[in-house]
């Protein structure tokens, strides 16, 4: 990703997004939150409305400057957690990126 950061996890004028080597096509378990889980998650990450679990990758730093494309939807990664500190799975806190004027 190249460009000038906008302070909200993105880039001014969209920037130029690029695939991260080794992360272009990985297995992911995608889940939405229950209303309670979403309320609790939004205490730390306002706006999150989904989560994803991926295999832990020691050599790749996944962080909140990245986004995830799942099917036809694009999500900002708002937080990353080494699930149970076991170095087996990463929990990604996701916020759906919606175009201006989107209805869902």
N, C-alpha and C positions, 0 to 999 in steps of 0.2 A: 504494500500500500504506500503510495506516495502522495504528497500534498501538504497543505497547511492544516494542522489540527483545529477543529472548531470548539473544543472544550466540552463536547458532548459525546465523545467517542467516535466522531466522524471527521470528515474533512471539509474545508471550505470548498464550495462548488463541486462537491462529490468526490474530488480526488480521483485517483486511479487505483482500483482494487486489483490485487493479483492473488492467485492461488498460492497457498503455502505448500512447499514441497512435502510430500508424504501425507497431506491432509485433504487432498482433492476428492477422494472417494473412500471414506472410512465408514465402518459400521457405527450406527448411532441408535440409541434407544430414546425416542422422543416421547415426552409426556406433557400434558397440560396439568395445571394445578387444580386441586379442589379449592373452593372458596376460602376455606380456613388456611390451607397451605399458601395460597396466593397472598393473603393478608399478612401472614408471618414473613414470607419472602420479601414482600414490599417494604418491610421495616428496614431492611438493609439495602435492597435494590428496587427503588421506586419504578413502577412501570413494567416489571417482569410479569409475563403471562404464560410462560412455558419453561420447560427445562429439557435438557438432553444429557445423556450419559454416553461418554465415549471412553475407549480404552486409554489408560494413562500412557503418555509418551514422554520419556525422560528427555529425549533430545529436542523436543519441540515445545516452545514456550507459548501456550495458548493464553491470551489475555483479553482485556476489555477493549482493545483497539481493533479487534477483529469482528467479523460477522459470520453467520452460519446460514447457508442456503439449504433448505430442507424442502424437497418437492418444489412447489411453485411459490413458497414463502421465503422471505429473508428476515433474519433476526439479528439484532445487535446482541453481542455477548456482553452482558452487564456485570457478570462476576463469574469466577471459576473457583471450584473447591475440589481439593484432592479428597474424594469421598472416603470417609472413615480413616483418612491418613494412611491408607493401605497401599498406595502407589499401584492400584489396579484400575480404578475408574476415576474419571473427572466428571464432576457435575457442573454443567454450564447453566447459568441463570440467563434466560433469554427474554428479550422484548421484541415483539414483532415490529418490523419496519414497515410503515404504511405510507403510501404516497399521499401528498396533500389532497384532502377532499375524500379520502377513503372512508368507506362506511363500515368496515369490519377489521 
